[in-house]
Amino acid sequence: MKIKALIVFFILVIGLVSCTHSETDKIIFSHTDENYGDTGGLGLPVDINNQTVEIMAVTEVDELSDSLVIKELSKRTGLDINVISILPSMADRQLQLYLATNELPDIMCGGLQVNEINRLGKSGTFAPINRYITELPNFKRKFIEDYELNSLINKYTAGDGNLYFFPRADCQKEITHSFLFRKDIFEKNSLETWKTTDEFYLVLKRLKELYPDSAPYISHDGEKILDKWAPSFGFEFPGMYYSSQTGKWQYSATHPGFIKMLDYFKKLYDEELIDRDFFNDTSYIWDWKITGENGFVTYGELTALNKAFGPEADEKHFLALAPAPDGSYRVYKNDTIGIGPAVANNKNTLLSLKLLDYLSSPSGIELSTLGTVNVTYEYLENGEADYISFSKNKSVNIKEMEEKFGLFIPGLFLSVDKKSPWLKYKGEELSAVSFLNEGDYITERKSEISLKDEEREKANQLITALDLKSIQFAENYILGTGNTDYREWMEEIKKQGADELYNIYND
């Protein structure tokens, strides 16, 4: 197994640029009399000329520039922040338009896989975050000086040794998503839940008989629905996958479970047991379908149906396990480190990075996930924080927080304040997580391996190309369009890099 030397590089940089706490403390509030709490050594405001910074966020919530949190963020940083909301179903198309016109927003939150970020970064499109260490005290402290986090972000660096996105850390609870079903519909029709894919199919068939106009299984995850189902068939998708049975890494689409998964989906699609538009449905369409008699089974956030059903949510739905051929499904824990925003290489690069560095500070984390005290949240008599105008007994739905206050904007909140009620399991979430823990259904993903810079660069190129081909083939195969010859396609991707990746990861 190859050992990467990037940590040593970062340590050397730290030795050259580090300064004492007393030095950084002097600049915390160097330009303002306002006390915004612990900014981690970053001076506020970051700009005194009210420069406009554009942020692309993949979200269905519009007009975020006028939200309470973004207005407060503009006030604190001195920047005129303009948030451009892009629907998840339109993210890929919009990104290609930006690239074709060479008019990227200053900050890109979402819509890009790490391999694509690295490819564009090396071409000069995105800024290498690690080259701005001296200007980013919070990034330096969290991701360079902290050995554990530094080790985790190493796997995301490009082949040239640079990191082209601002990392996110501890942004999720351990478990946030699983399968959900309409409990009221199941009880009304004396239906049992499932453990295996065969049982799942039979349940959908029965629902289709009872509700002929429905598509019993609905989704609003687009192509990411494949990510959710891959573990049921024994692998992870897309990208590289570590097989505990063989002790080897392989490209995910070469795993036997890939074609089994596609065959299963094609059967559901052909028999109209899954929504015909499942690759394109938005959350708004999903809301309409799940609350009527149009769809009864879905995959999503444990609190996803709270907003859709309102006060009746607890009586309407409950968690179920994803079906697996042998019934031995496992739910993966969320990762500690996540892919954060990429910053365009332009005249606003440093201002954009300082904005993100502030959002990575204790003060910025509080603003982006709690807001401001006595405006968006308050302290209860027991000393705990709670959001204003939301039920104290329900789990927090961050989509509602985003719509009402501009909190938890996807990709833009870089960590979660430890005081946030969202981190606490309540109601249906608590029941669901207890159910998963008691059944020993929770497991961790295998960490990526370290590769030499030139190997990482080559692997990233191959994975990016193969991921695009694999997703396109999956869509063609399920929908019956384009190339659907699996054997022919498999031989093609082996020649185009799957075999080479196997050698890079396992030699």
Stockholm file with secondary structure:
# STOCKHOLM 1.0

chainA/1-507         MKIKALIVFFILVIGLVSCTHSETDKIIFSHTDENYGDTGGLGLPVDINNQTVEIMAVTEVDELSDSLVIKELSKRTGLDINVISILPSMADRQLQLYLATNELPDIMCGGLQVNEINRLGKSGTFAPINRYITELPNFKRKFIEDYELNSLINKYTAGDGNLYFFPRADCQKEITHSFLFRKDIFEKNSLETWKTTDEFYLVLKRLKELYPDSAPYISHDGEKILDKWAPSFGFEFPGMYYSSQTGKWQYSATHPGFIKMLDYFKKLYDEELIDRDFFNDTSYIWDWKITGENGFVTYGELTALNKAFGPEADEKHFLALAPAPDGSYRVYKNDTIGIGPAVANNKNTLLSLKLLDYLSSPSGIELSTLGTVNVTYEYLENGEADYISFSKNKSVNIKEMEEKFGLFIPGLFLSVDKKSPWLKYKGEELSAVSFLNEGDYITERKSEISLKDEEREKANQLITALDLKSIQFAENYILGTGNTDYREWMEEIKKQGADELYNIYND
#=GR chainA/1-507 SS CCCCCHHHHHHHHHHHHCCCHHHHHTTTTTTCSCCCSCCTTCCSCSCSSCCEEEEEEECSCCCGGGSHHHHHHHHHHTCEEEEEEECGGGHHHHHHHHHHHTCCCSEEESSCCHHHHHHHHHTTSBCCGGGGGGGCHHHIIIIISCHHHHHHHHTTCCTTSCCCSCCEESCSCSCCEEEEEEHHHHHHTTCCCCSBHHHHHHHHHHHHHHSTTCCSBCCCCGGGHHHHHGGGGTSCCSSEEEETTTTEEEEGGGSHHHHHHHHHHHHHHHTTCBCTTTTTCCHHHHHHHHHTTSCCEEEEETTHHHHHHGGGHHHHEEEECCCBTTSCCCEECCCSEECCCEEBSSTTHHHHHHHHHHHTSHHHHHHHHTCSBTTTEEECTTSCEEETTSCSSSCCCHHHHHHHHCCSCTTTCCSCCTTCGGGSCCHHHHHHHHHHHHTTCEECCCCCCCCCHHHHHHHHHHHHHHHHHHHHHHHHHHHTCSCCCHHHHHHHHIIIIIHHHHHHHHC
#=GC SS_cons         CCCCCHHHHHHHHHHHHCCCHHHHHTTTTTTCSCCCSCCTTCCSCSCSSCCEEEEEEECSCCCGGGSHHHHHHHHHHTCEEEEEEECGGGHHHHHHHHHHHTCCCSEEESSCCHHHHHHHHHTTSBCCGGGGGGGCHHHIIIIISCHHHHHHHHTTCCTTSCCCSCCEESCSCSCCEEEEEEHHHHHHTTCCCCSBHHHHHHHHHHHHHHSTTCCSBCCCCGGGHHHHHGGGGTSCCSSEEEETTTTEEEEGGGSHHHHHHHHHHHHHHHTTCBCTTTTTCCHHHHHHHHHTTSCCEEEEETTHHHHHHGGGHHHHEEEECCCBTTSCCCEECCCSEECCCEEBSSTTHHHHHHHHHHHTSHHHHHHHHTCSBTTTEEECTTSCEEETTSCSSSCCCHHHHHHHHCCSCTTTCCSCCTTCGGGSCCHHHHHHHHHHHHTTCEECCCCCCCCCHHHHHHHHHHHHHHHHHHHHHHHHHHHTCSCCCHHHHHHHHIIIIIHHHHHHHHC
//
